[in-house]
């Protein structure tokens, strides 16, 4: 990863989401709890097209800042797209999908 701090990366992700009017954006600090990342950012889109656009905006902003995008899952369907930025994992979901899986609650229980 480039010389972008985790706080700068989180701000970059949130700004990219805000630019496309993502709904209910929520950052979560999982440092010391998750062995694979330090932060997560959750957001919803209003349609599969919106979810895909938000995820693409985050992807493009990360690349432009010199941040590696290690992987992306769910782009084909657009109900839940996960972007792996290393120290930060992005989840963009449809509201029903987000509510059904409720993974934010699971992480919050782990954090305490």
N, C-alpha and C positions, 0 to 999 in steps of 0.2 A: 504494500500500500504506500501511497505517497505520504508526504509530511502533513497530512490533514489529521488533526486531533479527533478523538471520538466525539467531543462536543461539537466541533465544526462539521463533522460528518452527519451527526444527528440533525443539526440545523439545516444543512444542505438538503437532506432527505425531506424534512418537514416543509421547507420552502418549496421544493419541487412538487410536493403533494398539494400545498396551498395554492400554487399557481393554477392547478387544474381542479380546484374546488373539491378536494377530497373531504369526506365527511368523517367526523368523530376521530380525528387524528390523535393517537395516544402513544407517546414514547414510554418505554419501560426499561429500567436499569436492572439487568440480570447478571451483572458482574459478580463472580464468585458463586453463582448458583448454577448457571448454564456453563458447561465445559466447552461449548463450541462458539460462543459469542459473548459480548459484554452488554450489548443493547439490542432492543427490538423496537420497531415502530410499527404500529397497527393503524390501518385506515380502511374506510369503506368507500366504495364507489356505488353510484346509483344504478348501474347497468353493467353487463359484461364488457361492453365497449368502453365505459368509463373506467372500470377496473384496469383494463388493458392500457388505456391512455395514461393513467396515473403511474402504473408500473413502468411504462416506457419513459415517462418524464423523469422518474427517479433514476432509471438506468442511464439516460442521456446526461443528466446532471452529474452523476457519479463519474462517468467516463470523462466528461469535460473537465472535471476537477482532478483527473489523474488517479481516481480510485478504481481499483480492480473490482469487477463484478465476477465473482467466482462461480455463480450459477443462478439459474432462473428456472422455476417450475410453475406450471399451470398456465402458461401463456396461451396455449392452444384453446383452452376452455374459457378462462376468464372469470371463473367463480371465486378463485383464490389463487393469487399469484404471490410467490415467495421469491425474493431476491436476496442472495447471499453476498453481502459486502464485507465479509470477514468479521470485523469487530462489531458489525451491525447487521441484523437480519430484518428485512422489510416484509410485512404481510399486508397485502391489499385484497380485500374480500367484498363480496356482496353482503349486505346486512344480514340476510337470512343465514348465509354460510357462517358468518362471524358469530352470530347468536347460537347456532347449532353446535359448533365446535367449542366455543367459549374458552379458547386457549389463553386468553388474557387472564381469566380468573385462575386457571391452573398455575400460571407463572406467579401471579400475585400471592397465591397460597404458599408457593415455594419460597418467596422472598420473605413472607411473614409480615 
